[in-house]
């Protein structure tokens, strides 16, 4: 008998009408004889509403209490979906992440799953029940509720699918699959039928918001197939799977972008061992993520280091760097929070030459200046001025032959 885990995002359970439509999908799965478990997010907007209530009382509320608070959103949607399914004669019950055995570390608001003790859920599903789990949450060693961070329900669903030894993890959302780029910028963007874990991970980490990157990492580690599809229209979506199961295609699979970027440059640092550690150590201790890094060594014995951080961390990072720069006797610190990243991604890069050249020539033809460059085996990322993002994405999408045939320009 086939076994699947179905995850429904906030828009899929956003109101009673959408919950009924979601129940239709779950009921069809049960009628087809498929052992089905469900993971749900909070109703769309609910998590933000709860955070807003807390901020109105205290902008710097205790993180433990915030996790206690925001975890209630998923309980509402899980219970309502269970009630709707029970009304239809489907044996279904809702469970919190605690009840479902999701054990995490104690990093409130960004906890990581340590294990899923799923014996109870396995027993339920084997006897024909549909367990409906609250995504995005678990319990730490002290018995406190923890949450996994934004998009954490995707990770909950993949982890449950792995623990239950499911055949598939269906991620239902408000889009019908992964596209070669954002259709809002490029109407000619095409839906990708199959994509490798590596490509999906790069797309997710570079700004494509269809899947949380931690969920893709987990799926790749345990080779759990993901079917990203729409809960609004019944059409095939995008399969995320092993690279050798993806048909050979062009060098580039997609173009991603991220406007949520800021750039910091520390200039004139004495060039000696340990400068990178002295700079990035305090940044890491503050819990800030650094992405693109470029270092230039000058003939005068000094070096310049430029790096990017999420735009929301810009001020905090600047304050840290300005403090560190005095100890390092740096000449100057400059910041820019009007930059963005644009990336081309594809496993085909491994066997195609000239990809970087074409990217740089395409951007040069549009008079788009490249400020920073970083590469991996299947990705090239450039940092540019934010105002040029749309033009860069459109031109690269066309240059690499990704425009769908017959699509409107």
Phi and psi in degrees as a GROMACS rama.xvg file:
@    title "Ramachandran Plot"
@    xaxis  label "Phi"
@    yaxis  label "Psi"
@TYPE xy
-71.7168  145.567  UNK-2
-130.768  130.709  UNK-3
-133.705  154.208  UNK-4
-111.966  128.156  UNK-5
-110.808  126.426  UNK-6
-111.967  133.283  UNK-7
-119.448  124.777  UNK-8
-78.1039  -179.686  UNK-9
-59.6154  -38.1713  UNK-10
-70.2222  -25.9038  UNK-11
-75.2503  -17.6633  UNK-12
-126.56  27.8667  UNK-13
-69.0193  -23.2087  UNK-14
-155.613  179.255  UNK-15
-64.2053  -36.1932  UNK-16
-63.1995  -43.1599  UNK-17
-68.7414  -35.4832  UNK-18
-63.3931  -38.5662  UNK-19
-65.6521  -39.142  UNK-20
-66.7042  -37.8037  UNK-21
-65.3163  -39.6557  UNK-22
-60.7689  -34.6067  UNK-23
-58.1057  -44.3406  UNK-24
-65.3153  -45.6693  UNK-25
-64.4378  -43.3398  UNK-26
-62.0515  -40.7338  UNK-27
-61.6037  -40.3954  UNK-28
-61.9277  -43.9765  UNK-29
-64.4866  -42.5755  UNK-30
-63.6655  -26.1656  UNK-31
-82.6272  4.35168  UNK-32
78.8028  20.0103  UNK-33
-92.9982  128.943  UNK-34
-69.0501  121.366  UNK-35
-126.305  129.718  UNK-36
-120.269  150.388  UNK-37
-127.539  141.967  UNK-38
-124.281  132.897  UNK-39
-123.918  151.084  UNK-40
-90.3546  176.085  UNK-41
-71.7904  156.944  UNK-42
-57.4246  141.493  UNK-43
-53.3751  130.728  UNK-44
88.4653  -13.3704  UNK-45
-69.2599  -42.6313  UNK-46
-61.6638  -43.2915  UNK-47
-62.7141  -36.8734  UNK-48
-63.645  -43.8464  UNK-49
-65.7516  -41.4748  UNK-50
-62.9605  -39.6561  UNK-51
-61.1829  -39.696  UNK-52
-62.2982  -43.8797  UNK-53
-65.8033  -43.3105  UNK-54
-64.194  -30.5321  UNK-55
-65.7293  -29.4309  UNK-56
-86.7316  -43.6857  UNK-57
-156.217  109.536  UNK-58
-62.9404  -18.5605  UNK-59
-121.884  53.224  UNK-60
-67.1329  153.514  UNK-61
-57.7339  132.41  UNK-62
-65.7992  -32.2365  UNK-63
-63.8594  -44.2205  UNK-64
-67.7321  -33.5344  UNK-65
-63.7902  -39.7544  UNK-66
-66.5248  -40.0962  UNK-67
-57.5241  -40.8329  UNK-68
-70.8597  -56.7179  UNK-69
-70.8311  -20.2986  UNK-70
-68.1772  -16.5536  UNK-71
-72.7353  -22.4183  UNK-72
-60.1972  -43.9012  UNK-73
-68.2441  -30.1274  UNK-74
-63.0937  -36.3428  UNK-75
-64.3738  -51.6356  UNK-76
-66.9082  -35.695  UNK-77
-64.7164  -45.4269  UNK-78
-66.4805  -40.8154  UNK-79
-64.6621  -40.0817  UNK-80
-66.1766  -39.95  UNK-81
-62.0922  -42.0252  UNK-82
-61.4548  -43.2384  UNK-83
-65.1929  -40.9862  UNK-84
-69.288  -39.6885  UNK-85
-60.7947  -38.7171  UNK-86
-58.97  -30.4639  UNK-87
-88.9727  -0.324395  UNK-88
90.5754  9.18594  UNK-89
-89.8655  127.707  UNK-90
-72.7997  106.42  UNK-91
-143.65  143.347  UNK-92
-141.723  148.443  UNK-93
-95.5887  149.463  UNK-94
-141.012  142.162  UNK-95
-78.3282  167.199  UNK-96
-59.931  -33.766  UNK-97
-63.562  -49.6479  UNK-98
-64.1672  -29.4157  UNK-99
-84.0169  -4.73293  UNK-100
87.1399  25.7516  UNK-101
-82.4472  106.2  UNK-102
-97.2457  130.331  UNK-103
-128.675  173.937  UNK-104
-79.4515  -172.849  UNK-105
-103.745  23.7959  UNK-106
-82.848  86.5135  UNK-107
-55.3873  139.538  UNK-108
74.3621  -10.4496  UNK-109
-149.346  38.7018  UNK-110
-65.3853  154.381  UNK-111
-114.253  141.425  UNK-112
-73.3749  127.389  UNK-113
-94.3786  -38.6291  UNK-114
-163.226  161.071  UNK-115
-124.497  107.956  UNK-116
-88.1643  88.3695  UNK-117
-99.9382  14.9715  UNK-118
-56.2831  -41.9407  UNK-119
-63.4395  -44.9793  UNK-120
-67.0775  -37.7623  UNK-121
-63.2172  -42.6173  UNK-122
-62.2601  -42.1731  UNK-123
-63.1126  -46.8895  UNK-124
-69.3514  -33.5224  UNK-125
-70.0881  -22.9995  UNK-126
-95.6288  10.6206  UNK-127
98.5239  3.20294  UNK-128
-82.2424  153.493  UNK-129
-104.835  100.365  UNK-130
-75.3572  133.536  UNK-131
-114.936  112.212  UNK-132
-103.455  145.326  UNK-133
-76.426  122.473  UNK-134
-77.853  172.594  UNK-135
78.866  6.0797  UNK-136
-150.777  161.542  UNK-137
-160.774  -155.361  UNK-138
-139.737  140.267  UNK-139
-92.473  -176.011  UNK-140
-66.4986  -16.9787  UNK-141
-93.1102  0.225671  UNK-142
84.5745  10.0202  UNK-143
-89.2373  145.389  UNK-144
-69.4285  137.131  UNK-145
-127.814  155.673  UNK-146
-120.842  157.406  UNK-147
-96.1359  1.34296  UNK-148
94.0024  167.373  UNK-149
-55.3572  134.794  UNK-150
79.5527  6.06168  UNK-151
-65.7268  -17.9168  UNK-152
-65.5573  -31.2565  UNK-153
-59.4279  -45.1704  UNK-154
-66.1141  -39.8025  UNK-155
-58.2423  -43.8737  UNK-156
-65.5413  -44.5967  UNK-157
-65.1111  -42.3045  UNK-158
-62.0683  -40.2785  UNK-159
-66.7333  -41.844  UNK-160
-59.908  -40.3724  UNK-161
-67.1582  -45.6377  UNK-162
-63.4871  -35.8083  UNK-163
-85.8623  -0.695943  UNK-164
55.5619  45.8535  UNK-165
-74.3414  160.742  UNK-166
-82.0555  -23.8884  UNK-167
-159.382  150.989  UNK-168
-117.421  110.636  UNK-169
-90.0595  120.78  UNK-170
-104.155  106.953  UNK-171
-93.8471  131.322  UNK-172
-145.041  -163.655  UNK-173
-96.4456  6.22824  UNK-174
-117.707  156.758  UNK-175
-98.2242  19.7978  UNK-176
149.545  -174.269  UNK-177
-92.8971  133.258  UNK-178
-109.122  161.099  UNK-179
-62.5593  -23.6125  UNK-180
-165.265  -175.222  UNK-181
-69.4219  114.075  UNK-182
-62.2833  -18.7054  UNK-183
-69.9963  -26.2267  UNK-184
-93.9738  -41.3075  UNK-185
-123.307  98.2551  UNK-186
-59.6843  -21.7963  UNK-187
-81.3373  3.08069  UNK-188
-59.02  141.125  UNK-189
-112.003  146.334  UNK-190
-72.6684  136.975  UNK-191
-92.3483  123.083  UNK-192
-74.5865  -41.5736  UNK-193
-137.371  136.861  UNK-194
-141.932  145.19  UNK-195
-78.3078  159.302  UNK-196
-56.8754  -43.638  UNK-197
-60.8148  -44.8073  UNK-198
-65.1499  -42.7926  UNK-199
-64.2103  -38.0571  UNK-200
-64.8717  -41.9972  UNK-201
-66.0619  -42.8343  UNK-202
-60.4349  -44.4275  UNK-203
-65.1994  -41.5511  UNK-204
-75.1731  -20.5741  UNK-205
-98.548  10.8099  UNK-206
125.174  -19.2859  UNK-207
-68.5583  123.932  UNK-208
-103.577  24.6295  UNK-209
-78.2366  -27.2835  UNK-210
-141.756  143.486  UNK-211
-71.0495  134.026  UNK-212
-62.8644  -31.1437  UNK-213
-63.9551  -33.6653  UNK-214
-67.3564  -36.6571  UNK-215
-70.0787  -41.3325  UNK-216
-56.551  -44.5478  UNK-217
-66.3179  -43.8579  UNK-218
-62.3595  -40.6304  UNK-219
-65.5013  -40.9148  UNK-220
-62.7071  -37.9106  UNK-221
-107.525  9.08747  UNK-222
54.4586  45.3422  UNK-223
-93.3223  115.438  UNK-224
-65.3799  138.886  UNK-225
-116.853  133.332  UNK-226
-112.102  104.853  UNK-227
-87.555  119.518  UNK-228
-149.176  172.664  UNK-229
-93.5306  141.919  UNK-230
-92.0853  -1.0224  UNK-231
-97.6568  -32.5444  UNK-232
-131.378  139.832  UNK-233
-89.3861  78.5748  UNK-234
-133.213  154.726  UNK-235
-60.636  144.245  UNK-236
-104.368  -133.748  UNK-237
-116.92  129.244  UNK-238
-90.7254  127.729  UNK-239
-105.014  119.923  UNK-240
-154.077  -176.107  UNK-241
-61.147  147.589  UNK-242
-59.7017  -38.1726  UNK-243
-72.8289  -6.1674  UNK-244
-98.6764  -0.467275  UNK-245
-97.6627  128.447  UNK-246
-61.9163  147.523  UNK-247
-63.2503  139.099  UNK-248
-150.495  -165.951  UNK-249
-63.5743  170.853  UNK-250
-60.8767  -38.145  UNK-251
-111.334  131.731  UNK-252
-93.2114  -36.9128  UNK-253
-161.946  166.747  UNK-254
-120.642  122.97  UNK-255
-116.715  159.322  UNK-256
-146.684  160.206  UNK-257
-147.162  114.674  UNK-258
-84.297  -11.1557  UNK-259
-83.4459  60.3041  UNK-260
-132.584  152.15  UNK-261
-143.124  152.302  UNK-262
-122.061  137.365  UNK-263
-127.571  133.486  UNK-264
-123.315  128.005  UNK-265
-110.984  120.638  UNK-266
-109.759  148.111  UNK-267
67.4888  42.9373  UNK-268
-85.8149  133.687  UNK-269
-55.6753  128.097  UNK-270
-85.9816  97.7139  UNK-271
-149.265  162.59  UNK-272
-57.6244  139.863  UNK-273
98.8225  -4.10082  UNK-274
-68.0875  -38.3941  UNK-275
-64.8978  -41.3243  UNK-276
-64.6519  -41.5516  UNK-277
-65.0208  -30.4508  UNK-278
-81.9181  -50.3058  UNK-279
-87.4542  -14.8178  UNK-280
-60.1147  -54.1252  UNK-281
-62.3693  -31.8636  UNK-282
-66.4424  -43.4119  UNK-283
-65.5046  -39.7803  UNK-284
-63.3378  -26.5923  UNK-285
-83.1378  0.480533  UNK-286
77.3137  22.1296  UNK-287
-96.5806  140.418  UNK-288
-95.2984  129.093  UNK-289
-104.321  139.548  UNK-290
-111.956  -97.2657  UNK-291
-73.6456  133.238  UNK-292
-129.589  131.714  UNK-293
-131.585  132.458  UNK-294
-122.621  132.968  UNK-295
-121.938  123.185  UNK-296
-97.854  131.308  UNK-297
-98.2883  162.104  UNK-298
-69.9289  -18.8007  UNK-299
-82.7906  7.36802  UNK-300
87.5884  10.7159  UNK-301
-114.624  167.469  UNK-302
-137.539  152.355  UNK-303
-111.9  137.357  UNK-304
-124.304  127.855  UNK-305
-121.457  137.247  UNK-306
-147.854  163.299  UNK-307
-113.944  150.85  UNK-308
-137.584  161.338  UNK-309
-57.1632  142.413  UNK-310
-58.8786  -33.2635  UNK-311
-65.9482  -19.4382  UNK-312
-99.9942  4.81204  UNK-313
-59.282  -52.3146  UNK-314
-62.9547  -41.7791  UNK-315
-64.0645  -42.9871  UNK-316
-66.2219  -40.9352  UNK-317
-60.7171  -41.248  UNK-318
-62.5438  -42.5238  UNK-319
-64.4553  -47.1306  UNK-320
-64.4755  -40.3719  UNK-321
-62.1684  -35.6398  UNK-322
-69.6869  -43.8179  UNK-323
-66.9837  -35.4518  UNK-324
-61.4977  -32.3443  UNK-325
-66.5458  -42.1428  UNK-326
-66.7893  -31.0238  UNK-327
-88.6513  -3.18245  UNK-328
57.5433  41.2231  UNK-329
-73.758  154.635  UNK-330
-77.536  -37.4226  UNK-331
-164.121  158.095  UNK-332
-130.32  128.967  UNK-333
-126.206  148.785  UNK-334
-134.806  152.708  UNK-335
-146.528  114.723  UNK-336
-105.452  30.6046  UNK-337
-125.127  40.4473  UNK-338
-115.458  169.16  UNK-339
-150.215  161.146  UNK-340
-106.04  140.943  UNK-341
-128.771  132.075  UNK-342
-130.236  143.218  UNK-343
-108.515  138.174  UNK-344
-135.161  138.949  UNK-345
174.594  133.717  UNK-346
-66.3201  -20.2662  UNK-347
-65.2025  -14.9206  UNK-348
-58.6064  -29.7913  UNK-349
-62.0458  -27.4828  UNK-350
-118.839  7.5661  UNK-351
-119.316  130.19  UNK-352
-95.6212  161.829  UNK-353
80.6155  8.8067  UNK-354
-67.2654  -48.0668  UNK-355
-60.9123  -42.842  UNK-356
-58.8864  -46.0217  UNK-357
-63.086  -39.8725  UNK-358
-61.6707  -48.6304  UNK-359
-67.1196  -38.7942  UNK-360
-64.7743  -39.9377  UNK-361
-62.8139  -43.6355  UNK-362
-68.9853  -36.5062  UNK-363
-64.0247  -38.5935  UNK-364
-61.9682  -27.0276  UNK-365
-95.0664  9.45314  UNK-366
57.3414  37.5695  UNK-367
-99.5443  117.18  UNK-368
-81.1064  133.974  UNK-369
-93.8224  122.666  UNK-370
-92.6206  -35.209  UNK-371
-147.579  153.035  UNK-372
-135.518  137.57  UNK-373
-140.648  148.58  UNK-374
-135.596  157.398  UNK-375
-135.814  -175.067  UNK-376
-62.4366  -30.2442  UNK-377
-126.064  21.5499  UNK-378
-152.155  142.518  UNK-379
-127.507  125.238  UNK-380
-120.137  136.657  UNK-381
-123.142  148.714  UNK-382
-103.443  126.945  UNK-383
-135.302  173.99  UNK-384
-65.8822  139.313  UNK-385
-58.5664  -33.6497  UNK-386
-64.3483  -15.5385  UNK-387
-100.465  5.58724  UNK-388
-58.8523  -52.1408  UNK-389
-58.1757  -46.0295  UNK-390
-63.7948  -39.4747  UNK-391
-65.5229  -46.6818  UNK-392
-62.694  -46.4337  UNK-393
-60.7037  -48.1175  UNK-394
-67.1661  -40.1181  UNK-395
-68.2392  -39.1615  UNK-396
-59.8907  -42.2129  UNK-397
-72.0988  -43.9407  UNK-398
-60.0433  -34.2443  UNK-399
-95.9735  15.4838  UNK-400
69.0312  32.4981  UNK-401
-94.9047  -11.2828  UNK-402
-61.1536  130.287  UNK-403
-68.9055  138.367  UNK-404
-66.0449  134.051  UNK-405
81.466  -1.38975  UNK-406
-77.6112  150.153  UNK-407
-72.4621  140.129  UNK-408
